[in-house]
Amino acid sequence: MSDLTGRRAIVTGADGTFGRLLCRRLTAEGARVVGIDLRGGELDGVTVLPCDLTDATAAAQAVAQAVDLLGGLDLLINNAGVGGPAPAELAPGAAARQQLEVNLLAAWATTAAAVPSLEASRGRVIFVASRMAVLPLPLAAAYGVSKRALVAYADALRLEVGTHIGVSVVYPSMVASPIHDASAQAGLSLQGVSRYEPAAGVVSAILRAATARKAPRNVATTRRGRLEMAIARHFPALADRMVRRTIATRIGKGDLDAAPLAAAMVRRHGAGSDSGKLSRFS
């Protein structure tokens, strides 16, 4: 799929930060695109079908409609996703369940509906995961869990359909996007914890995965991302120390004092004669 001209593509989360850019870039490269999002309509000439992808029946119907409009399917980009705070020490609430539903199960349902068409065209499916799938952060357990599970699903899918369908996973880091709004409102901004990267770079990484001679298994979006992923996979204890040091620094500065969801962690880090020392986490 080295040339996207005439290729038929579905983009989920088409009205989001990555989705809008993906639709524009794919169209500019000559692809024919149909988007799927909660809000339907038209986006820069691209038809966006309205659908709640957490409803498996609705997802299957939307995929069938998109395939009918396109006359087949060569590329599915599972881009739809939601984020938000969810400490691992607390029972999963509505926000955690929503992240699992959208980030994992919706992508699963959408992909399952698209597999017959992708097999017929020897097409590709791309999952937009997150660096947090391999390098988790505290207080955001649901997002990391959902994205790591998404990678596990992609790995299983590759074993089942990889002879006929290319399966790739792309791992963005932090991009300025409304997906971070809920965390920021809870006093858990990732500012200072993760570096921002341009959304356009993420889209370029996705298109590289779509047009590579052979579908790549895992795609980092930056050189720093490749390094972080390598450390997380091969030196997990070092990755833990890196994250703990960053979090301890934020706690020491009082950045999380006003975040109720972080109160227990802040208390533990500050309790006793030694636990408040940053050296403990270095």
Order of alpha helices (4+ residues) and beta strands (2+ residues): beta-alpha-beta-beta-beta-alpha-beta-alpha-alpha-beta-alpha-beta-alpha-alpha-beta-alpha-alpha-alpha
